[in-house]
């Protein structure tokens, strides 16, 4: 069973966090059978979440990590998510998962994005 938890420290992610010039940086980890199989690094600033890095053992894990970050933003009343990835090659997976497209690296309305998610509607 997939579980995603916020880390209380940056242990293991110091190299990534040191490259980010932001306050309120957060790290979440994905677990399957008590083994870390993915992570997401993001910050919360004002009315926007910014995602800097992620990784996962497959696209479903990555999808869950990014959606967890989006939900966390929604819980705080934030409705915009910008992707400012440290590794340019990781944008391709976000495009494949339909989080972004070639012309825009921002989700301008998280609530609308989540409400119109075909996969989410199939789960309801």
N, C-alpha and C positions, 0 to 999 in steps of 0.2 A: 504494500500500500504506500502510495506517495504521500509524504508529509513535507511541508515547507515551514521553516522556523527562522525568525530573526536572530542573528548572532548578537551577543552582548559585547563582543570585542572584535577587533580586526585581525585576530590571530589567524595566520595562514593567508591573509589577503593584504598584508602590509605593502607588498610591491605594487599592487593595483591602487590601493588607497593613496599611496605617496605620489601618484601621478595626477591626482584629482585636486583641483583648486576649488574646493567648495566646503561649506559647513554642513552639518547635519547629515553626514554620510552614513548610510545604512548598508548592511550586508544580510542577505537572506540565503539560506541553504536548503536544498532539496535532499530528502532522504528516501531511499527505498531499501527496505529490510535493514534499517539502522546504518546504512552506508551512504555517505554524501555522494550524490551523483549529479549535482548541479549547484549553481549559485547565481546570484544577481547582486550587483553593486549599484546603488542609486543615492540620490540626495533629494531632500525636500527643501524648497526655497520659495517662500511666499505662496504664490498660487500655482506652482509648477513642480512636477517631479522630473528629474533628469536621470536617465539610465546611462551608466558609463561602461558597464561590462556585464556579461552573463556567460554562462557555459552550461552545458547539459549533455547527458549521455545520448539523448535523442530529441527529436523535434517536440514530442509530447512533454518532455521535462521542461524544455525551454519555454514552450507555450505556458505551462503552469507557473513557471517562475515569473515571466513577464506579467501575466494576468494577476498574480498575487501582488506584485508591485502596484499595478493599476488599482486593485481593490483597496490596498493600503492608502493610496492617494484619495480615493473616493471617501473613505472613512474619515479623512481629515478635511473634507470639503474641497479637495483639489480636483480640477477637471481637465488639466493639460499635462501631457507627458512628452518630453523631448528626449530623443535618443542622441547622445553625444558620445558614441562608442570610441574607446581608446584603440580598438582594432577594427579598421575599416572593413575587413573581410567578413565581420560578423553581421553587417547589414543585410547580406544575402539571405540569411536564415530568417531575419525579421520580415523581409519582403515575402519569402516563401510562406510564412505564417500569416501574412496579410496585416501585420501591425503597421507597416509603412509601405510607401511605394517609391518609385524612382525620383519623384519630384518633391517629396515632403518627408522629413524625418521627425514629424511632430504629430501626435494625436491631439487634435484641437478640442475634442469633446469626448472625454473618457466615458461618460455616461451613455452618450449616443453610440459610441463604439461598442461598448459592452451590451447594450440593449439590442443592437443589430447584428450581433455575432451569431452566425448560422450554427456553429458548433455548440454554443451555449444554449440556443433554443432547442437543439436536438436532445440535450441533457435534461431539459425540464419536463 
